[in-house]
């Protein structure tokens, strides 16, 4: 196996989590702009998934500010 690939800097679990959160937020934004779904549709799916898997529950404050569903 070749070691020619550049080495990546390590990332903390917090940094990885925040990075993942913003990537998902961007995907949600694209889906909404394309008219494929609304943020409410996704929120409903997430809520249902959390209901089915109680370990997946997180506080509402974990959503990034631009994606808080205050208009619902």
N, C-alpha and C positions, 0 to 999 in steps of 0.2 A: 504494500500500500504506500502511496506517495505522501510525503509530508510537505508538499509544495503549497498547500493551502495556507493563507494567512491565518495566524492565530487570532481568535476572538478574545476580547476582554471578558472577564467573568462578570456576571450580573447577579445582583442580590434577588432574592425571591420577591421582595417588594418592588424592585425596578421591573422585573419580568411581569409581575401582576399588573402594574400600572401601564406598561407598554401593551400588554394584551388587552386591557380595558379600552385604551384609546383605539386600538386596531378594530375591535368589535364595534365601538361607537362609530367609526368611519364606515364600516360595512353597513351598519344600520342606516346611516345617513344616505348611502348610495341606494340601498333598497327603497327607501322612502322617496328619494328624488326620481327614481325610475318608475315609481307608482306601483311597485310590486307588493308593498305592504306599508302599514303605518307603524309608528312607534307604539301605538296602543295595541296593535296586533301582536307585536313582539313582546310587549309587556304582559299581555294575557297568556302567551305561550310560556314565558318565563315563570309567571305566577303558577300556572298549572304544573309545570315541571317541578317547581319547589314544593308544591302541595303533595306531589307523588313521592318526592324524595326529601324528607325533612332535614337531612344533613346539608341540603343545598341552600337553606335559608340564610340570607344575609340581611343586614339592616338596610333600610331604604336610603340611608345617607351614603351608601357605597356607590351610588350612581354618579357619574360626572355631572357637574353643574349644567352644561348645555342640554343634557338629556333627561333632566328631571321632568316628569310628566305632570306639570302643574296645570296644564290646560284641560286635563281629562275630567 
